[in-house]
């Protein structure tokens, strides 16, 4: 693919323009997605790109951008519905909406915006699990969140709450300690010298 990219100036220009607005997180997500692609899919994609005319490449980019935008909009709508259910105390319905929103962007939107939305839905889902008494589910969701974003204080806190309900005292101390550390590092917690 690299040879084909270098031999096609239009393709090289399009790739360069597309990468200008990508963040480090976008590159990381794209790499993860490529790592999970089957060799046949990679070969098929390479052949399509190599044979495409500049206007076809531009159309592919527009289509991909539109699909991403649509997926994010749909997930945001589901999240808002989940928020409404949560506000009314309908935690099972809220959890269902958050799961749908999270799953819709989890593997289909390789962008920082998609990952941020996935994170928000997961943390909200953890709150529902706590309200529903589904503590093991909360711990599992929190552990998954922390596997891809270890800086999420809410995930540590909610996982710590679930550990507390499950009677796992060592895990509680660890989770809450990390939470306090993350909040302190983000300058959201003022150190007063008190032990809590």
C-alpha positions in Angstrom: 0.0 0.0 0.0 2.9 2.4 0.8 4.2 2.0 -2.8 0.7 2.7 -4.2 0.3 5.7 -2.0 3.7 7.1 -3.0 3.1 6.5 -6.7 -0.3 8.2 -6.7 0.0 12.0 -6.0 -3.7 12.5 -5.6 -3.9 9.7 -3.1 -0.9 11.1 -1.3 -2.5 14.6 -1.2 -5.8 13.2 0.2 -4.0 11.2 2.8 -1.9 14.2 3.9 -5.0 16.4 4.1 -6.9 13.8 6.1 -4.1 13.4 8.6 -3.7 17.1 9.3 -6.7 17.2 11.7 -6.0 13.9 13.4 -4.9 13.8 17.0 -2.5 11.4 18.6 -5.6 9.6 20.0 -7.1 9.3 16.5 -3.9 7.7 15.2 -3.8 5.3 18.1 -7.5 4.3 17.5 -6.8 3.9 13.8 -3.9 1.7 14.5 -6.0 -0.4 16.9 -8.6 -0.8 14.2 -6.1 -1.8 11.6 -4.6 -4.4 14.0 -7.9 -6.0 14.3 -8.6 -6.1 10.6 -8.4 -9.4 8.8 -5.7 -9.7 6.0 -8.4 -10.2 3.4 -10.1 -6.9 4.5 -6.7 -5.1 4.3 -6.0 -6.5 0.8 -9.5 -5.5 -0.4 -9.2 -2.0 1.0 -5.7 -1.6 -0.5 -6.9 -2.7 -3.9 -9.9 -0.3 -3.8 -7.8 2.6 -2.8 -5.1 1.9 -5.4 -7.7 1.6 -8.2 -9.7 4.6 -7.2 -9.7 7.9 -9.1 -9.2 11.2 -7.1 -12.9 12.0 -7.2 -13.7 8.4 -6.0 -11.2 8.9 -3.1 -12.8 12.2 -2.2 -16.2 10.5 -2.3 -14.9 7.7 0.0 -13.7 10.2 2.5 -16.9 12.2 2.4 -18.9 8.9 2.9 -16.6 7.8 5.8 -16.9 11.2 7.5 -20.7 11.2 7.1 -20.9 7.7 8.5 -18.8 8.7 11.5 -20.8 11.9 12.1 -24.1 9.9 11.8 -22.9 7.2 14.3 -21.8 9.9 16.8 -25.1 11.8 16.5 -27.1 8.6 17.0 -25.0 7.6 20.0 -25.4 11.1 21.5 -29.1 10.9 21.1 -29.2 7.5 22.9 -27.0 9.0 25.6 -29.4 11.9 26.1 -32.3 9.4 26.3 -30.3 7.5 28.9 -29.8 10.7 30.8 -33.5 11.4 30.8 -34.3 7.9 32.1 -31.6 8.2 34.8 -33.1 11.6 35.9 -36.5 9.9 36.3 -35.0 7.0 38.3 -35.5 4.5 35.6 -32.1 3.0 35.9 -32.7 -0.2 33.9 -34.0 1.8 30.9 -31.1 4.2 31.2 -28.6 1.4 31.3 -30.1 -0.1 28.1 -29.7 3.3 26.3 -26.1 3.8 27.6 -25.2 0.3 26.4 -26.6 0.9 23.0 -24.8 4.2 22.7 -21.5 2.8 24.0 -21.7 -0.2 21.7 -22.6 1.8 18.6 -19.4 3.8 18.8 -17.2 1.3 20.5 -15.9 -0.4 17.3 -17.4 1.7 14.5 -16.1 5.2 15.2 -12.3 5.3 15.3 -11.9 8.8 16.5 -11.2 10.7 19.7 -14.8 12.0 19.7 -16.1 8.4 19.5 -13.8 7.2 22.3 -14.9 10.2 24.5 -18.5 9.4 24.0 -17.9 5.7 24.7 -16.2 6.7 27.9 -19.1 9.0 29.0 -21.6 6.2 28.3 -19.6 3.6 30.2 -19.2 5.8 33.3 -23.0 6.6 33.2 -23.7 2.9 32.8 -21.6 2.2 35.9 -23.8 4.7 37.8 -26.9 2.7 36.7 -25.3 -0.6 37.7 -24.7 0.9 41.2 -28.3 2.0 41.5 -29.5 -1.4 40.3 -27.3 -3.3 42.7 -25.4 -4.9 39.8 -22.1 -4.5 41.5 -20.1 -7.1 39.6 -21.3 -5.5 36.3 -20.1 -2.2 37.6 -16.7 -3.6 38.5 -16.4 -5.2 35.0 -17.4 -2.0 33.2 -15.0 0.0 35.3 -12.1 -2.3 34.6 -12.8 -2.2 30.9 -12.9 1.6 31.0 -9.7 1.8 32.9 -8.0 -0.6 30.5 -8.2 2.1 27.7 -8.3 5.3 29.8 -6.6 5.0 33.2 -7.1 8.6 33.9 -10.8 8.4 34.6 -11.4 9.3 38.2 -15.1 8.6 38.0 -14.4 5.0 36.9 -12.1 4.4 39.8 -14.6 6.0 42.2 -17.6 4.0 41.0 -15.7 0.8 40.8 -14.6 1.5 44.4 -18.2 1.9 45.4 -19.1 -1.4 43.8 -16.1 -3.1 45.5 -17.4 -1.7 48.8 -20.9 -3.2 48.2 -19.2 -6.5 47.3 -17.2 -6.4 50.6 -13.8 -6.3 48.9 -11.9 -3.9 51.2 -8.4 -4.1 49.7 -9.9 -3.3 46.3 -11.8 -0.4 47.8 -8.7 1.2 49.2 -6.8 0.8 45.9 -9.7 2.2 43.8 -10.4 5.2 46.0 -6.6 5.9 46.4 -6.2 6.1 42.6 -9.3 8.2 42.4 -8.0 10.7 44.9 -4.6 10.8 43.2 -6.2 11.4 39.8 -8.3 14.2 41.2 -5.3 15.7 42.9 -3.3 15.5 39.7 -6.1 17.3 37.8 -6.1 20.1 40.4 -9.7 19.3 41.3 -8.9 18.4 44.9 -7.4 20.8 47.4 -5.0 19.1 49.8 -5.9 20.1 53.3 -3.6 17.8 55.3 -6.6 15.9 56.7 -6.6 12.1 56.5 -9.9 10.7 55.1 
